[in-house]
């Protein structure tokens, strides 16, 4: 996912994180300067749904405007697997409580 907060804020005429922080505070969401900086400059690892709801209200947008899916990134992370139906081989993954398949 790509975090699109700065673009949505710019579309609403908000160019500085301090301005967005003030607007969020006016809407009832007090954010520390550090957390606001993290939201503004990077992609948050977590965000409370209640907080996201207020951000969307202040910026007059929907959550899918702030969270942009990146299917190509997901596909690139998917492991390449051999096609077993086409005669490929299966390599067992050994781990806890796993044994080799019967010979």
SERO-4910 file (N, C-alpha, C, O; in steps of 0.05 Angstrom, whole numbers):
BEGIN
 pado doro    nc1    nc2    nc3   cac1   cac2   cac3    cc1    cc2    cc3    oc1    oc2    oc3
  Unk    A     17    -24      0      0      0      0     18     25      0     39     25     11
  Unk    A      8     45    -13     22     70    -13      4     91      2    -20     92     -3
  Unk    A     17    106     19      3    126     35      3    152     20     24    162     11
  Unk    A    -20    164     16    -24    186     -2    -33    211     13    -48    228      1
  Unk    A    -26    214     38    -36    237     54    -27    264     43    -44    282     41
  Unk    A     -2    267     36      8    293     27     -6    302      2    -12    326     -1
  Unk    A    -11    284    -17    -25    292    -41    -53    300    -36    -62    320    -47
  Unk    A    -67    285    -20    -95    292    -13    -96    319      2   -114    335     -3
  Unk    A    -77    323     20    -76    348     35    -71    371     15    -83    392     17
  Unk    A    -52    368     -3    -46    389    -23    -70    395    -40    -75    418    -47
  Unk    A    -86    375    -47   -110    379    -63   -130    396    -48   -148    409    -60
  Unk    A   -128    396    -22   -146    412     -5   -134    438      4   -145    452     21
  Unk    A   -110    445     -6    -97    470      0    -81    469     26    -74    490     36
  Unk    A    -75    445     36    -59    443     60    -31    434     52    -27    412     41
  Unk    A    -12    452     56     15    448     46     35    442     68     58    433     63
  Unk    A     27    446     93     45    441    116     32    422    136      8    423    140
  Unk    A     48    405    148     38    386    168     26    401    192      7    391    204
  Unk    A     37    424    198     27    439    221     -2    449    216    -18    450    235
  Unk    A     -7    456    191    -34    464    184    -54    441    187    -76    444    197
  Unk    A    -46    417    177    -63    394    179    -67    386    208    -89    379    217
  Unk    A    -46    388    223    -47    381    252    -67    400    266    -82    391    283
  Unk    A    -67    426    259    -85    445    271   -114    438    263   -132    438    280
  Unk    A   -118    431    238   -145    424    229   -155    398    242   -179    396    249
  Unk    A   -137    379    246   -145    354    259   -152    360    288   -171    348    299
  Unk    A   -137    378    301   -143    385    329   -170    399    331   -185    394    350
  Unk    A   -176    416    311   -203    429    311   -225    408    308   -248    413    317
  Unk    A   -219    386    295   -239    365    291   -240    345    314   -256    326    314
  Unk    A   -222    349    334   -222    332    358   -200    311    359   -201    293    376
  Unk    A   -181    312    341   -159    292    341   -133    306    347   -122    320    330
  Unk    A   -124    302    372    -98    314    380    -76    294    373    -76    272    383
  Unk    A    -58    303    356    -35    287    348     -9    300    356     -7    325    353
  Unk    A      9    285    367     35    296    375     50    304    350     45    295    328
  Unk    A     69    322    354     86    332    331    101    308    318    103    308    294
  Unk    A    110    290    334    125    267    324    108    249    307    116    240    285
  Unk    A     83    243    317     65    226    302     56    240    277     53    227    256
  Unk    A     51    266    278     43    281    254     65    280    233     60    277    210
  Unk    A     90    283    242    113    282    224    114    255    210    120    253    186
  Unk    A    110    234    226    111    207    214     88    203    194     93    191    173
  Unk    A     64    212    200     42    210    181     47    226    156     40    218    134
  Unk    A     59    250    159     64    268    137     87    259    119     85    262     94
  Unk    A    108    249    130    132    243    114    135    214    105    150    209     86
  Unk    A    120    196    117    124    168    109     98    153    110     76    165    112
  Unk    A    100    127    107     77    109    108     74     98    137     92     86    147
  Unk    A     51    103    150     48     93    177     46     63    177     33     51    159
  Unk    A     57     50    197     54     21    200     27     15    211     16     -6    205
  Unk    A     16     33    227    -11     29    238    -25     56    239    -12     77    242
  Unk    A    -51     55    238    -67     79    242    -94     70    253   -106     52    242
  Unk    A   -103     82    274   -129     75    286   -151     82    266   -150    103    253
  Unk    A   -171     65    265   -194     71    246   -208     96    254   -217    111    236
  Unk    A   -210    102    280   -223    127    289   -207    151    279   -218    171    270
  Unk    A   -180    149    280   -163    171    271   -165    174    241   -167    196    231
  Unk    A   -166    152    226   -169    152    197   -195    165    189   -196    180    170
  Unk    A   -216    160    204   -242    171    199   -241    202    201   -253    216    185
  Unk    A   -227    212    222   -225    241    225   -208    253    203   -214    275    193
  Unk    A   -186    240    196   -169    250    175   -185    252    149   -183    272    135
  Unk    A   -200    232    143   -217    232    119   -238    254    120   -244    267    100
  Unk    A   -249    259    143   -269    280    146   -256    307    142   -268    324    128
  Unk    A   -233    312    153   -219    338    151   -211    343    122   -213    365    112
  Unk    A   -202    321    108   -193    325     80   -215    320     60   -210    321     36
  Unk    A   -239    314     70   -262    309     53   -255    288     31   -258    293      7
  Unk    A   -246    264     41   -239    243     23   -247    216     35   -258    215     57
  Unk    A   -242    195     21   -248    168     30   -222    154     37   -201    162     28
  Unk    A   -223    133     53   -199    118     60   -183    108     36   -159    108     36
  Unk    A   -198    100     15   -184     90     -9   -170    113    -24   -154    107    -43
  Unk    A   -175    138    -17   -160    160    -29   -133    163    -15   -114    173    -27
  Unk    A   -131    154     10   -107    156     25    -90    130     23    -65    132     25
  Unk    A   -103    108     20    -89     82     18    -91     72    -10   -112     62    -18
  Unk    A    -70     73    -25    -70     65    -53    -58     37    -55    -35     32    -47
  Unk    A    -74     19    -67    -64     -9    -71    -42     -9    -92    -42      7   -111
  Unk    A    -23    -28    -88     -2    -32   -107      0    -61   -114     17    -75   -103
  Unk    A    -17    -71   -132    -17   -100   -139     10   -110   -150     17   -133   -145
  Unk    A     24    -93   -164     50   -102   -175     70   -108   -153     86   -127   -156
  Unk    A     69    -93   -132     87    -98   -109     80   -124    -96     98   -140    -88
  Unk    A     54   -130    -93     45   -155    -81     54   -178    -98     63   -198    -88
  Unk    A     50   -176   -125     58   -197   -143     88   -202   -142     96   -225   -144
  Unk    A    104   -181   -139    133   -185   -138    142   -199   -113    163   -212   -113
  Unk    A    127   -197    -92    134   -210    -67    126   -240    -66    135   -255    -49
  Unk    A    108   -247    -84     98   -275    -84    120   -293    -93    133   -288   -113
  Unk    A    125   -315    -78    146   -334    -86    139   -348   -111    116   -354   -117
  Unk    A    160   -354   -127    157   -369   -151    155   -399   -144    172   -409   -129
  Unk    A    135   -412   -154    130   -440   -148    130   -456   -173    121   -447   -194
  Unk    A    141   -480   -172    141   -498   -195    113   -508   -200     97   -512   -181
  Unk    A    107   -511   -225     80   -521   -232     80   -551   -229     91   -565   -246
  Unk    A     69   -562   -208     69   -590   -202     53   -605   -223     61   -628   -230
  Unk    A     31   -594   -232     14   -608   -252     30   -612   -278     24   -631   -293
  Unk    A     49   -595   -284     64   -597   -309     89   -613   -305    108   -611   -322
  Unk    A     91   -629   -284    114   -646   -280    135   -634   -263    157   -645   -261
  Unk    A    130   -611   -251    149   -599   -233    153   -615   -208    137   -633   -202
  Unk    A    172   -609   -192    177   -623   -167    169   -606   -144    168   -582   -145
  Unk    A    163   -620   -122    155   -607    -98    177   -611    -78    186   -634    -73
  Unk    A    187   -589    -66    208   -591    -46    194   -587    -19    183   -566    -13
  Unk    A    196   -608     -1    183   -605     25    197   -584     42    221   -581     41
  Unk    A    181   -569     58    192   -550     77    193   -564    103    172   -572    114
  Unk    A    217   -566    114    220   -579    140    217   -559    162    228   -537    160
  Unk    A    204   -566    183    201   -547    205    191   -563    229    194   -587    230
  Unk    A    180   -549    247    169   -563    271    147   -582    263    129   -575    247
  Unk    A    148   -606    274    127   -626    270    124   -634    241    102   -643    233
  Unk    A    144   -631    225    143   -639    197    163   -661    192    185   -660    202
  Unk    A    155   -680    176    174   -702    169    176   -702    139    161   -689    124
  Unk    A    195   -718    130    198   -722    101    175   -739     91    165   -756    105
  Unk    A    166   -734     66    145   -751     55    154   -779     51    178   -784     48
  Unk    A    136   -799     51    145   -827     47    158   -830     20    152   -817      0
  Unk    A    178   -849     19    193   -853     -6    178   -870    -26    188   -875    -47
***
